[in-house]
Amino acid sequence: MSTQPSSTLQTKANTMSFDAPLPLASGASLRDYHLVYETYGTLNAARDNAVLICHALNASHHVAGVNEAGEIGWWDNMVGPGKPVDTNRFFVVGVNNIGSCFGSTGPMHTNPATGKPYGSDFPVVTVEDWVDAQKRLMEKLGIEQWAAVMGGSLGGMQALAWSIHYPTALRHCVIIASTTKLSAQNIAFNDVARQAILTDPDFHSGHFYAHGVVPRRGLRVARMIGHITYLSNDAMAEKFGRELRTSDDYRFNYDVEFEIESYLRYQGDKFADYFDANTYLLITKALDYFDAAREFGGSLSGALAATRAQYFIASFTTDWRFSPETSHELVQALVKNKRKVTYAEINAPHGHDAFLLDDARYHKAVRAYFNNISLSEGGAA
């Protein structure tokens, strides 16, 4: 997470506990769990200005502003006072999903059945399980309908799942740099990353906490693989090219020589310092399992038939992980169902990570869409 001072919004995490077991798609259930969340802005008197932000793989509830640790939210350039999702107008909720390692109940927490950390015994979860848990948080917050549910990448999958499984619980669905299901190539990348963790001797079948170790080697490699898929070839070429780190000639060994190698090692090392290996396995598996049309005989149009929301969908030309073609498929299925949909395809060189970066055209499109979301007179109280 960034620690550069770019926001004046001060934030504090909240915790909501749940006693009723949460049934999971796997057939298991989760009991005595809690969700960590942050809020920004003010819920208006009509309670119709709430926006839910769903996070991607390695993000959290800390969407915007500066938290108590001095960290800047992962989407601070998007959410805040006067920003595209304007907290002067909207009440924004950021929630950390179950299975994560940023506060909500996950593998590092105590399993009430054993009195020990869950580790790899934490049940496998799906995007739909996360949405079900988020729905319970929504109810506890006294919100009957979201003005919008929004997310990028894996967060966009959650937004789409909201519109399918709880069609009357949101008025707008904002899906950015996402997809209705992973391609075989994406599943392959995720599996290679998981294998790096699973085969690390320090993983100890997921119960490494008891051994006082962290499977750092596996986590580093997993992050390096993932990071390659987040960047476009053009972005890598522009930022690193074939530049050598310390000399103008090859050293004929296996140390780090190229700038791109140094960058990936740095990203891997940083990731291994803060992310949990079991969480990585859980979240990538949730990515693999997501298929919006699976419960509807493989028909995406069928999956969207009962939806009621209006949609904003954005893709980026150089995002080869979730390419614009996957967004086109979703747009076409929505049009077939006569849904109102706004589509923006942004010509940006940054690859998949573009949804997190500053791009004037992208932010202008999001701002315009949110400015057109109608609220009760007076907006935020």
Beta strands, then each sheet from edge to edge (+ up, - down):
strand 1: 14-18
strand 2: 22-23
strand 3: 29-30
strand 4: 33-40
strand 5: 50-54
strand 6: 79-80
strand 7: 85-86
strand 8: 91-95
strand 9: 110-111
strand 10: 116-117
strand 11: 148-152
strand 12: 172-176
strand 13: 310-316
strand 14: 341-346
sheet 1: 1+ 4- 8+ 5+ 11+ 12+ 13+ 14+
sheet 2: 2+ 3-
sheet 3: 6+ 7+
sheet 4: 9+ 10-
end
